[in-house]
Amino acid sequence: MQVRHVSNIPIILLGDMWPQLLSWLVEKPLKLRLLDREDCEALFLADTIDEAFAIIKECHTMFKRGEEITFKKLAHYRQASDL
């Protein structure tokens, strides 16, 4: 997810099929230091379309205000099962 040269845009994983991918990321690439934890900061789990839209809407609002979109500002959308 080393796309910071483009911009900070969240990658929203919608639905219940993503926890296994996140587990794999922790067990393999992160453990082997092929990725840094901050490389995965862009990943957000959303169970519903409403949750995904809330993240998108907040990012759009920040963009319209000219604010930098940082994942720390979106931390309240993190789920306990996120990385």
C-alpha atoms as one frame of an Amber mdcrd trajectory, in Angstrom:
protein
   0.000   0.000   0.000   2.918   2.281  -0.586   0.865   4.821  -2.474   1.607
   7.860  -0.331   3.133   9.598  -3.327  -0.385   9.790  -4.784  -2.331  10.902
  -1.709  -3.738   9.540   1.526  -6.886   7.808   0.393  -8.348   5.068   2.575
  -8.690   1.579   1.204 -12.065   0.381   2.456 -12.533  -3.358   2.790 -16.296
  -3.845   2.707 -17.930  -6.963   4.074 -16.956  -9.901   6.229 -14.449 -11.573
   3.908 -11.445  -9.406   4.869 -10.404 -10.496   8.391  -8.491 -13.469   6.951
  -6.514 -11.133   4.687  -5.662  -8.942   7.666  -4.597 -12.000   9.671  -2.377
 -13.080   6.781  -0.832  -9.598   6.582   0.081  -9.799  10.267   1.362 -13.377
  10.106   3.387 -13.130   6.901   4.430  -9.771   5.381   4.454  -7.795   8.642
   6.133 -10.558  10.628   8.764 -10.969   7.899   9.203  -7.171   7.763   8.181
  -7.041   4.117   5.672  -4.363   5.143   5.714  -1.806   7.905   2.624  -1.400
  10.043   2.253   2.127   8.717   2.025   0.673   5.184  -1.307  -0.793   6.277
  -2.707   2.364   7.887  -4.806   3.007   4.777  -6.835  -0.178   5.348 -10.238
   0.238   6.973 -12.809  -2.494   7.569 -16.451  -1.612   7.019 -19.264  -4.054
   7.715 -21.898  -2.030   5.883 -22.198   0.390   3.001 -23.201   3.060   5.529
 -19.926   2.597   7.423 -17.924   2.761   4.186 -19.796   5.860   3.061 -19.138
   7.596   6.384 -15.376   7.172   5.824 -15.650   8.415   2.243 -17.806  11.367
   3.277 -15.375  12.446   6.009 -12.428  12.242   3.595 -14.332  14.269   1.028
 -15.116  16.919   3.644 -11.433  17.144   4.598 -10.508  17.431   0.924 -13.049
  20.196   0.304 -11.689  22.163   3.282  -8.164  21.828   1.922  -7.111  19.715
   4.897  -4.589  16.963   4.613  -6.279  13.577   4.831  -4.468  11.653   7.527
  -5.408   8.239   8.771  -5.054   9.402  12.374  -8.034  11.700  11.762  -9.998
   8.613  10.718  -8.925   6.479  13.703 -12.447   6.501  15.147 -13.465   4.271
  12.206 -10.987   1.581  13.166 -12.462  -1.679  14.380 -10.871  -3.808  17.067
 -10.081  -6.417  14.418  -8.226  -3.938  12.169  -4.443  -4.110  12.036
